[in-house]
Amino acid sequence: MFRTSLAATALVMTGLPAMAHETGIDRIAAFFEGADIVSGPSEVECTLSGGATTSCFQITVRPNPPDYTPGPWCPTNIADDAEKGGIWFLDGKAVEVDGDFIANLAETYGDTEWQLFDKDTGEIRFTGTLEACEAAARPDVDPDYQNYCVQCQPEYLPEDASVTYVIPMHPEPADEPQPTQMGSGVALNGVRLDGPAPLDAILGAHTIAPFDDCGGHVNTHVGYHYHAVTDCLEGGQATVDAGAGTLAEHGGQIGIAMDGHPIFAHLMADGSEPADLDACFGHEAEGLPYHYHAGAAGSNQILGCLKAQTGCTLEEEGGTCDASRRRGPPPR
């Protein structure tokens, strides 16, 4: 169902622990080796969401996965097969957005107002310009774009579009779990791991905004980003100390959360569910410090919450992170 990363063999580092002489920044640089990096990672001072002043790593990346081309999202005709569209979240599962899915939306959601296609030709209405994308993807969907399949293309972004992440080198305890609405973290390929997509708002306007088979789509604020982790992300060199066997068992590290904790694949390497996860989808394991496991692809939750104080997503390279008083660009 989902694509496998074309550069997976280049990113997978067998889960061996970092060499003793490596610094934290060395490990982070190795982890993001496959990302489209503009600058960094470098160590900077930062203020986290709970007010802690500490050391963070700062990295500026382009929101482009270097090893595959994002898309497709919307099929163009109800006769199209799954190769022409992406995926959607339905009843906790990731389902194919093919022509048949679009044709049966009224039945799927029990609402006769759904009608995204021309009954005579089978042609599907989809957003095909920047202006249409912006009008349909905003929280209050333009009435002219209700009953549309919504897709924004990477080429709608400026060529120099980038995102700067400032994330604590070492997690700082929080008084209470932090929400993920402003983002869960960043994947090893430099793509944003976002919070939940606003499904109720999207469906309420009789629109569908599919994700590609890798769980990503585009908005004009943060570019291409993930709302699901699929098998397109395979674990790279870990940023934490652990035995090679323990790391391999946990399915590989696929990202770093905004609070500095590592994010591992949804399933263990043997295909089993990780045990004893908390509400944030995290746990400690023998030989491995606290870490998260990404949620199931159709759950619309990469992480349930963030256990520690969070850093920043900055709109401009070189900015200063004070997450106690400001946050980054809004998710969509």
KARAMO-V613055 format. One record per pair of residues at least 12 apart in sequence whose C-alpha atoms are under 8 Angstrom apart, sorted by the first residue. I is the first residue (numbers start at 1). GAP is how many residues later the second one is. D is the distance in Angstrom with one decimal. If there is no record, write none. Layout:
# KARAMO-V613055
[[I;GAP;D] [I;GAP;D]]
This chain:
# KARAMO-V613055
[[1;212;7.5] [2;211;5.1] [2;212;6.5] [2;228;6.8] [2;229;6.5] [2;230;7.2] [3;210;6.3] [3;211;6.7] [3;228;6.7] [3;229;5.7] [4;227;5.8] [4;228;4.6] [4;229;7.6] [5;62;6.4] [5;63;6.9] [5;226;7.6] [5;227;4.8] [5;228;6.6] [5;229;7.5] [6;61;5.7] [6;62;6.7] [7;60;5.6] [8;225;7.8] [8;226;6.2] [11;22;7.6] [11;23;6.6] [11;223;7.6] [11;224;7.3] [11;225;5.2] [11;226;7.6] [12;222;6.9] [12;223;5.9] [12;224;4.5] [12;225;6.6] [13;222;8.0] [13;223;5.5] [13;224;5.1] [14;222;7.6] [14;223;7.3] [14;230;7.7] [14;234;7.1] [15;221;7.1] [15;222;5.7] [15;223;6.3] [15;229;5.4] [15;230;7.8] [15;232;5.4] [15;233;5.5] [15;237;6.7] [16;221;7.1] [16;222;7.6] [16;227;7.1] [16;228;4.7] [16;231;7.5] [17;220;7.7] [17;221;6.9] [17;223;7.4] [17;224;5.7] [17;225;6.0] [17;226;6.3] [17;227;6.1] [18;219;7.8] [18;220;7.5] [18;221;7.5] [18;222;7.7] [18;223;6.9] [24;145;7.3] [24;215;7.6] [25;16;6.8] [25;17;6.8] [25;18;7.1] [25;32;7.3] [27;210;7.8] [27;211;7.5] [27;212;5.4] [28;13;7.2] [28;211;6.2] [29;12;6.1] [30;207;6.8] [31;157;6.1] [31;205;6.1] [31;206;5.4] [31;207;6.7] [31;208;6.9] [32;156;5.1] [32;157;6.2] [32;158;6.8] [33;155;7.8] [33;156;7.8] [34;32;7.1] [34;154;7.0] [34;155;5.4] [34;156;7.9] [35;26;7.1] [35;30;6.9] [35;31;6.6] [35;153;6.6] [35;154;4.2] [35;155;4.8] [35;156;8.0] [36;25;5.6] [36;26;5.5] [36;27;7.6] [36;28;6.6] [36;29;7.3] [36;30;6.4] [36;153;7.3] [36;154;6.6] [37;22;7.5] [37;23;6.1] [37;24;4.4] [37;25;6.4] [37;153;7.5] [38;21;7.8] [38;22;5.3] [38;23;5.2] [38;24;6.8] [38;124;7.7] [39;20;6.0] [39;21;5.2] [39;22;7.1] [40;18;6.3] [40;19;4.6] [40;20;6.4] [41;16;6.0] [41;17;5.3] [41;18;4.5] [41;19;7.6] [42;15;5.4] [42;16;5.4] [42;17;6.7] [43;12;6.6] [43;13;5.7] [43;14;4.5] [43;15;6.3] [44;12;5.3] [44;13;6.0] [44;14;6.6] [45;276;8.0] [46;120;7.7] [46;122;7.8] [46;265;7.6] [46;274;7.1] [46;275;5.2] [46;276;6.2] [47;264;7.3] [47;274;6.1] [47;275;4.5] [47;276;6.0] [47;277;6.7] [48;120;7.8] [48;261;5.8] [48;262;5.5] [48;263;5.1] [48;264;7.7] [48;273;7.6] [48;274;6.1] [48;275;4.9] [48;276;5.8] [49;260;5.3] [49;261;5.2] [49;262;6.5] [49;273;7.4] [49;274;4.4] [49;275;4.1] [49;276;7.6] [50;124;6.4] [50;125;7.7] [50;259;5.7] [50;260;7.7] [50;273;7.8] [50;274;5.9] [51;272;7.7] [51;273;5.4] [52;120;7.3] [52;257;7.9] [54;114;7.1] [55;113;6.0] [55;114;6.0] [55;115;7.8] [56;110;6.0] [56;111;5.1] [56;112;4.0] [56;113;4.8] [56;114;7.8] [56;255;7.9] [57;108;7.9] [57;109;5.7] [57;110;5.5] [57;111;6.3] [57;112;6.0] [58;106;6.9] [58;107;5.6] [58;108;4.5] [58;109;6.6] [59;105;5.6] [59;106;5.5] [59;107;6.8] [60;102;6.5] [60;103;5.5] [60;104;4.1] [60;105;6.3] [60;257;6.5] [61;101;5.4] [61;102;5.5] [61;103;6.4] [61;129;5.9] [62;98;7.6] [62;99;6.2] [62;100;4.3] [62;101;6.3] [62;128;7.1] [62;129;7.9] [63;98;7.5] [63;99;6.2] [63;100;7.0] [63;127;6.4] [63;128;5.3] [63;129;7.3] [63;159;7.5] [63;160;5.8] [63;161;5.5] [63;162;7.2] [64;126;7.4] [64;127;6.7] [64;160;6.7] [65;124;5.9] [65;125;7.0] [65;126;6.6] [66;123;7.2] [70;84;7.9] [70;142;6.8] [70;144;7.9] [70;146;7.5] [70;147;7.7] [70;154;7.9] [71;14;7.7] [71;15;7.0] [71;140;7.7] [71;141;4.9] [71;142;7.4] [71;146;7.5] [72;12;6.2] [72;13;5.2] [72;14;5.7] [72;140;5.7] [72;141;8.0] [73;12;4.6] [73;13;4.4] [73;14;7.5] [73;24;7.8] [73;78;6.4] [73;136;7.8] [73;137;5.4] [73;138;6.0] [73;139;5.4] [73;144;7.8] [74;12;6.6] [74;23;7.3] [74;24;7.9] [74;52;6.8] [74;75;6.1] [74;76;7.3] [74;77;6.7] [74;136;6.7] [75;22;7.4] [75;23;6.1] [75;24;6.2] [75;49;7.1] [76;23;7.7] [76;47;5.9] [76;48;5.0] [76;49;7.4] [76;50;7.4] [77;22;5.9] [77;40;7.6] [77;45;5.3] [77;46;4.4] [77;47;5.1] [78;20;7.2] [78;21;3.5] [78;22;5.7] [78;24;6.6] [78;25;6.0] [78;39;7.5] [78;44;5.3] [78;45;6.6] [78;46;6.8] [79;20;5.2] [79;21;7.0] [79;43;7.3] [80;18;6.0] [80;19;4.8] [80;20;7.7] [81;17;5.2] [81;18;6.2] [81;19;7.9] [82;14;6.0] [82;15;6.4] [82;16;4.6] [82;17;7.6] [83;15;7.6] [84;14;6.7] [85;12;5.3] [85;13;5.5] [85;125;7.9] [85;127;7.2] [86;12;7.5] [86;124;5.8] [86;125;5.4] [86;126;4.1] [86;127;5.3] [87;123;5.6] [87;124;5.3] [87;125;5.8] [87;126;6.0] [87;128;7.4] [88;121;7.9] [88;122;5.4] [88;123;6.3] [88;210;7.5] [89;209;5.0] [89;210;7.0] [89;211;7.0] [90;208;7.0] [91;207;7.8] [92;206;4.9] [92;207;4.8] [92;208;7.7] [93;203;7.9] [93;204;6.9] [93;205;3.9] [93;206;6.5] [94;203;6.1] [94;204;4.2] [94;205;7.9] [95;203;7.9] [97;113;7.1] [102;14;6.9] [102;15;7.8] [103;12;7.8] [103;13;7.6] [103;14;7.3] [113;93;7.5] [114;33;6.4] [114;92;6.0] [115;32;5.9] [116;31;4.9] [116;32;5.5] [116;33;7.0] [124;24;7.8] [124;25;7.5] [125;22;7.6] [125;23;5.2] [125;24;6.2] [126;22;5.3] [126;23;4.5] [126;24;5.7] [126;25;7.0] [127;21;7.0] [127;22;6.6] [127;23;5.4] [127;24;5.8] [127;25;7.3] [128;23;7.4] [128;24;7.7] [129;23;7.7] [130;22;7.0] [130;23;7.9] [130;26;5.9] [132;13;7.5] [133;17;6.6] [133;18;6.4] [133;19;5.4] [134;86;7.6] [136;12;8.0] [136;14;6.5] [137;13;6.9] [137;82;7.6] [137;195;7.7] [139;62;6.8] [139;63;7.9] [141;64;6.5] [145;62;8.0] [146;59;5.5] [146;60;5.6] [146;61;5.9] [147;58;7.1] [147;59;4.8] [147;60;5.1] [147;61;8.0] [148;58;7.3] [148;59;5.1] [148;60;6.8] [149;58;5.8] [149;59;5.0] [149;60;6.0] [149;61;7.7] [150;57;6.8] [150;58;6.0] [150;59;4.6] [150;60;7.2] [151;58;6.1] [151;59;7.2] [151;66;7.5] [151;67;7.3] [152;65;7.4] [152;66;5.4] [152;67;6.2] [152;68;7.9] [153;65;6.4] [154;64;6.5] [154;69;6.9] [154;70;6.8] [156;64;7.4] [157;63;6.4] [157;66;6.9] [161;62;7.8] [162;60;8.0] [162;154;8.0] [163;59;6.9] [163;150;7.1] [163;151;6.6] [163;152;6.3] [163;153;7.2] [163;154;7.5] [164;149;5.8] [164;150;5.1] [164;151;6.7] [164;152;6.7] [164;153;5.8] [165;21;8.0] [165;146;7.8] [165;147;6.0] [165;148;4.7] [165;149;6.3] [166;92;7.9] [166;145;5.5] [166;146;5.1] [166;147;6.3] [166;148;7.6] [166;155;6.6] [167;90;7.9] [167;91;5.6] [167;92;6.3] [167;93;5.8] [167;143;7.0] [167;144;4.7] [167;145;6.6] [168;90;7.7] [168;91;6.2] [168;92;5.2] [168;142;7.4] [168;143;6.3] [169;91;6.1] [170;90;6.0] [170;91;7.8] [171;88;5.8] [171;89;5.1] [171;90;6.3] [171;137;6.0] [171;138;7.0] [172;87;7.6] [172;136;5.5] [172;137;5.6] [173;134;7.3] [173;135;4.7] [173;136;6.1] [174;133;6.7] [174;134;4.7] [174;135;5.1] [176;131;7.4] [176;132;7.9] [177;103;7.8] [177;128;6.1] [177;129;5.5] [177;130;4.9] [177;131;6.7] [178;127;5.7] [178;128;4.8] [178;129;6.4] [178;130;7.0] [178;131;7.1] [178;132;7.6] [179;125;7.9] [179;126;5.1] [179;127;6.2] [180;14;7.5] [180;15;4.9] [180;16;7.6] [180;123;7.2] [180;124;7.4] [180;125;5.6] [180;126;6.6] [181;13;7.5] [181;14;4.7] [181;15;6.6] [181;150;7.0] [182;12;7.2] [182;13;6.4] [182;145;7.3] [182;146;7.0] [182;147;7.7] [182;148;6.4] [182;149;6.1] [183;12;4.7] [183;75;7.3] [183;148;7.1] [184;73;5.6] [184;74;5.9] [184;118;7.0] [184;119;6.4] [184;121;7.9] [184;122;7.5] [185;70;6.9] [185;71;5.6] [185;72;3.9] [185;73;4.6] [185;74;7.9] [186;69;5.5] [186;70;5.6] [186;71;6.5] [186;72;7.5] [187;46;8.0] [187;67;5.8] [187;68;4.0] [187;69;6.5] [188;47;7.9] [188;48;7.2] [188;66;5.7] [188;67;5.1] [188;68;7.6] [191;33;6.9] [191;34;5.6] [191;35;7.1] [192;30;8.0] [192;32;7.5] [192;33;4.8] [192;34;6.1] [193;32;6.2] [193;33;5.0] [193;34;6.5] [193;35;7.9] [193;109;7.2] [194;31;6.6] [194;32;5.7] [194;33;5.5] [194;108;7.3] [194;137;7.0] [195;32;6.6] [195;105;7.9] [195;106;6.5] [195;107;6.8] [195;108;7.5] [195;136;7.3] [196;31;6.3] [196;104;5.2] [196;105;5.3] [196;106;7.5] [197;30;6.5] [197;103;6.5] [197;134;7.9] [197;135;6.2] [198;134;7.0] [211;16;7.8] [213;17;7.6] [214;12;7.7] [214;14;7.4] [214;15;6.9] [214;16;5.5] [214;17;7.2] [214;18;5.5] [214;19;8.0] [215;12;5.7] [215;13;4.5] [215;14;5.9] [215;15;6.3] [215;82;7.4] [216;12;7.0] [219;113;6.8] [221;108;6.3] [221;109;7.0] [221;110;7.7] [222;107;6.8] [222;108;7.9] [222;109;7.5] [227;73;6.2] [227;74;7.1] [227;75;6.7] [228;67;7.6] [228;68;7.5] [228;69;4.9] [228;70;6.9] [228;71;7.8] [228;72;6.4] [228;73;7.1] [228;74;5.9] [229;36;7.8] [229;37;7.8] [229;65;6.7] [229;66;7.5] [229;67;7.4] [229;68;5.5] [229;73;6.8] [230;67;5.9] [233;21;6.2] [234;18;6.7] [234;19;7.7] [234;20;6.2] [234;31;7.7] [235;16;6.8] [235;17;3.9] [235;18;4.5] [235;19;4.6] [235;29;7.3] [235;30;7.2] [236;16;6.3] [236;17;5.9] [236;18;6.5] [237;15;7.9] [237;16;7.1] [238;14;7.4] [238;15;5.7] [239;23;7.3] [240;22;7.7] [240;48;7.8] [240;49;7.7] [241;47;7.1] [242;45;5.6] [242;46;5.4] [243;44;6.7] [246;40;7.8] [246;41;6.7] [246;42;7.1] [247;41;7.7] [248;21;6.7] [249;19;5.9] [249;20;5.1] [249;21;7.2] [250;14;6.8] [250;15;7.2] [250;17;7.3] [250;18;4.6] [250;19;5.7] [250;24;7.9] [251;13;6.5] [251;14;5.4] [251;15;7.8] [251;16;6.4] [251;17;4.8] [251;18;4.3] [252;12;5.6] [252;13;6.1] [252;17;7.9] [253;12;6.4] [257;49;7.7] [258;48;7.7] [258;52;5.2] [258;53;5.7] [258;54;7.4] [259;47;6.6] [259;48;7.3] [259;49;5.3] [259;50;5.4] [259;51;4.2] [259;52;6.2] [260;48;8.0] [260;50;7.6] [261;29;7.0] [261;30;5.5] [261;31;7.1] [262;28;8.0] [262;29;5.1] [262;30;6.3] [263;28;5.9] [263;29;4.6] [263;30;5.6] [263;31;6.5] [264;27;7.2] [264;28;5.9] [264;29;4.7] [264;30;6.3] [265;28;5.5] [265;29;5.6] [266;27;4.9] [266;28;4.5] [266;29;5.7] [266;30;6.1] [267;26;7.4] [274;19;7.6] [279;25;5.8] [279;26;6.9] [280;12;7.4] [280;23;5.8] [280;24;4.1] [280;25;4.3] [280;26;6.0] [280;27;6.6] [281;12;5.7] [281;13;7.0] [281;14;7.1] [281;22;6.0] [281;23;5.8] [281;24;7.6] [310;13;7.0] [311;12;5.7] [312;15;6.1] [312;16;6.2] [313;14;6.7] [313;15;4.5] [313;16;7.1] [314;13;7.7] [314;14;5.2] [314;15;7.3] [315;13;6.5] [315;14;6.6]]
